[in-house]
């Protein structure tokens, strides 16, 4: 789960009531915090809460908390429970989605009474989107392992016979008429296509440790942009929005190239028929995102954010939940392995990839660990 809870809530409680300095502390917290008075009206909030509730602080202070959440929301019962017990209460996986703040708002709520304000309650929300998406990626990795076993079987049971079929077709072509040669060439082309598909699947069976080093992500992205602009994304406007102060990412350069080639190729294909097609590649530093992963005692920080966004028509709703699963594709002749490979590579690096899609376009967002060696300039790709 994402790191949060008592420590962050304590910081929020300590900041409340300290005037301008306290508000600055509240605004520095990455999670939404609101303060509810004894009449259930909102009396305080931080910047994250303004964004979370889609309202400014002045608007929030004119409303009761019930105005933002569904009728009978568990949040209201939680506030009453805090007042009754006089102590903190936590509630997990609470859906507080509503038309006012958005339909998908699954959160963990940490509530605590304010000792210097009778009836006052401070609420801290942790959105579960990242944790849930991480769980989804673990499921996708399980599906990828299924592909691994299938690839091993195909390599032995299919590639060898295909080699014989291709050789026989080439021998027949030497003595065949021009009409029959078209058939032998068809056999050769189709066997080559199947072999390429099996070769792509065999990538999933590579379980060797990743050879990683500090990599300048902007050098990788510039390389991928040149490849795309001169080939599959010719005619598409590619815009950059980079954070120049970004530290290096701890990764395998060649695998990162593969990830972004797949994402940009996927984006360019989604722009067919779009007026003024555009792809935006962005990088940013997002501190505060930390994950607990199996087998690692310390929480892993994923501060580096890389995004590929297009202005296409978006992903069909029935495919969104399965986008990173193998063999899922919207393309007529697609294999459905490109995004599955992206998820595998990012996951093998200890990162997370997610997709946001709507009528105005699609954005793929990758969070990855930064290089934390003693010398950040040592070994960075030029």
N, C-alpha and C positions, 0 to 999 in steps of 0.2 A: 504493500500500500504506500501511497504518498506520505511523506513525512509531514506531520502536523500535530494538532492536539493541544495538550496542556501547556507546553512552553509558549506557543504562539498566543493562546488565549490569555495567559498570564501577562504577556507583553501588552496585549490589547487593554486589559483591565488596568494595568499600571499607567497606560498612556491617557486613559479617560480622566478628565478633570484637571489635566495639566495645561490647559489653555492652548495657545498656539503651538508650543513645543510638543504637547501631547498629541495634537492633531497631526503634526508632521510625522510623529512616530506611527500613528495609526495609518497614515497614507503610505508609509513605507512597507507596510505588511502586504504580502502578495495575495492574501485571501480576503474575501468580503467580510467586513465586521459592521454590525449595526447595534445600536443601543436602544432598547425599548423602555419607555417610562411606565409608571404604574398604571396609566390609563391606556396602555398598549400603543401609544403613539411613538413613532420613531423620533428620538431626540438627538441622535448622533450617528455618523457613518463615516467610513473611510472612502478613499477614491475607488478602491476595488469594488466596494458595495455599490457605488454610483453606476459603475459599468455593469455590474451583475444585475441590478434592478432596473437599468435603463432609465434612470431619473437622477436629476441633480440633487445636491444636499438640501437646497431650499424647498424643493418639491417633496422630498422624503419627509422633511420635518412637518409637513402639513397633513401627513397621512398616518393612519394606523397600519400596523404591519399586516393585518388581515386583508387590506386593500390589494396587496401584491400577490397573495397566495390563494389557492383554490378554497372554496367553502369547506369548512371542516378539516382543514389541513392539519396533519400531525404536528406541524410547527407550533400551532396555537396551544395544543395540549401540552407540548414540551415547555413552553413559557410558563403555563400554569403550574406544571410539575416543579419547576425550579423554584417558583415562589413558595409553593407548599412545603417543599423539603428544605428550603434555605441553603441548598448546596448545588454544585454543578451536575448537569445531566448531559449525556451524549446519546445521540440517535444516529443510526447509520442507514445509508441507502434510502433517504427520504425524497420522494418526488414532490417538489414544490412548484412544478411547472404550471404556468397559466398563460392566457393570451397576453397579459401585460408584460411578463418577463421572459416568455419563451416556453415552448411546450416541452422541451427536454431539459429538465433541471434536476438531475439526480445528485443529491449532496449528502455529505456527512455533516451533522449539526452539532456543535459544541456550545452549550449554553451554561452561563454561570451568573449568580446574583451579584449585584453591586452593593457592597457593604455600606457605602456612604450615600446611597440613594434608595430608600425603601421602595420595594416593588420594582426596582429597575433590574433589567436583565441584559447582559451582553451576549450577542449571538455571533458565532464565527462559523462560516460555511466553507466546506471543502468540496469543490466539485469533483465528482468521481469519474469524469470523462477519461482522464489519462489512465487511471487504474483499470477501468473497464476495457479501454482499448488495449492495454497491456495484456489483460486476460484473453482478449480476442486474438492477439498475436500469438500467445502461447498455443491457442487452439489451431491457428494457422500453421504453426511449426509442427504440430502433430500431423496435420494433413501433408506437410512437406515431407515428413518422415515416411508417410505412405508412398509418396512419389519416389522417395529414395529406394525403397524396396522394389517398386515397379520398374524403376530405371535399371537396377541391377539385373532383374529378370529379363527385361527387354534387350539389354546389351548382349546377353548370352543367347537368348532364344530367338531373337529377331534379326539382329545385325548380321550374324553369320549367314543365315539363309538368304538374306537380302543381297549379300555380296555374291553369292552363287547365282541368284536370279539376274543380277546386273551383268555379271560376266557372260551368262548364257545369252542375254539380249544383245550384247555387243558382238558375240560370235554370229548370231543369226543376222545381224544387220549387214555383215560383210557380203552375204550371198542373197540378201532379200531384194525384192523390187522396191521402187521408190515409194509405192503405196504402203508396202509392209514396213519400210524403214520408219515411217511415221509412227507405227505401232511400237516398234522396238525402242524408238526414242522416248515415246510416252512411258514405256516400262522403266527405262533408265532414269528419266526425270522423276518419276514417282518414287522409285526406290531411293534416290538421292534425297528427296524431300523427307521421307520417313527416317532415314539415317540422321539427318540434321535435327529432327524432332527428338529422337532418342538421345543424341549428343547433348541437346539442351537439358533434357531431363537428368542426365548423368551429373550435371553440376550440383544437383541436390544431394548426391551421395558423397560429396567431398567433405569429410569431417576433419580434415587436417587443421591444426592450429593456424590462426590467421597471422601472417607476418605484418605487424603493424609498426607505424612510426608517426612522428608529428608531420601532418600534411597541411599545407596551405589550401583551404577549400576553394579560395577564389581562383587559384591556378587551375584546379581541377575543373571548375565551372567554366572558366574561359576556354579551356581545351574542348569541353563538351559543346559549348556554344559554337565554336568554329566548325566542329564536325557536323552539328545539326544544321547550321546555316548553309553549309555547302552540300548538304544531302537531303535528308528526309524532312527537314523543316525549312527548306528554301521557300521564300515568299511569305514566311511568317515573321512578324516583328517580335524580336526577343529583347526584352528590357531587363536591365539589371538594377537591383536595389540592395546594395551591399553595405554591411557594417565594416568599414576599413580597419577597425581596431580589434577585429575578432581574433582570438587566440587560435593556434592550430588545433585541428581535430586529430585524435589518436586513432588512426585507421590505416587500411590498406589502400593505397592510391588507386591501383587498377580496379579494385572492386567498387570504389566510389565512382569512378568513371562509368562503370557498368550500370550502377544504380541510376545516375542522372541521365545517361543516354536512354535507358528504358523509360524513365519518367517523362523526359522531354519528347521522346518519340511517341509515347502514349498521348501526351498533350497535343502534339501537332496533328495526330490522326483524329483527335476529337474536334479539330477545328475545320474539318472539311465542310464547305458550304457556309462558313461563318463570314459575315462581312467584317472587314478589318480584323483578321485573326491576330491575336497577341498572346505571347507567353511571358510571364514575369518570373524571374529567378531572384530570390531574396535570401539574405542571411541576417541573423540577428543573435544577440546574446540575451538569454532569458534565465537569469539566476532564480533560484528558489524551487526549481523542479528537481526533486530527489526521489529515487525509487528504491524499494527493498526488493532484492532479487534472491532467488534460492541459491544457497551455497556461499553467500557473501554476507559477512557480519555487518560491515558498514554500508550505509545507504549510498547508492550510486547517484552522482550528480550528472544531469544531462542538460547543460546550459546552452549548447549550440543548436540553433534552429535554422534549418535550411528548407526553403519552400519553392515549389514549382506550381505556378498558377496559370490557368488558361481562361479565356472568355468564351468557351464552348457552351454546349447545351446541357452539360451536366451528366451525371451517371444515373441511369434508371433506378428508381427506388428499390426495386426487387433485387438489385445486384449490390447495393451499398454494403450490406452486412457480410457479403462473401467476396468482396473485391480482391482480397489478398489470397484467396484460396486457389490452389492449382486448377487449371482447366476452366476457369471462369473468365469469359470474354464477351464483349459486345461486337467484336469484329467477325465478319463473315468467314475469313480464312485465318483467324487468330488461333494460337495454341493455348492461350490463357496461362502462360508460364512467366510472362514478363514481370507482372506485379508480385507474383509469388516469389520470384527470385529477389526482387527488391526487398520484400519483407524478410527473407532468409538472411540476406547479406546484412541488413540493418540490425536484425536481431542478433546475428553472430557477433556484431560489434558492440552489443550491449545497449543498442538504441531502440527507438520506437518510431514507427511510421504510421501516420493516420491520414484520412481523406475527408475533406469537407466539400460537398457538392450541392449545387442548386441550379436554378435556371440561368443564373448569371455566370456560371463557370464552375471549375473544379480546382481545388488546391490540395496538393500533397505536401504534408508537413513532416519533416524528419527531425527528431531530437537525438543528439549524440553527445558522448563525453568529450571533453577537451583534454588536450595533452597536459599533464601535470608534472612533467619532469623538471629538473633543476634549472635547465636553460631552455626557455621557450624558443629561442632563435636557433637552437642546435638541431641540425638535420631537417629543417623545413624545406620543402620543395621550392625551387625557384622556377 
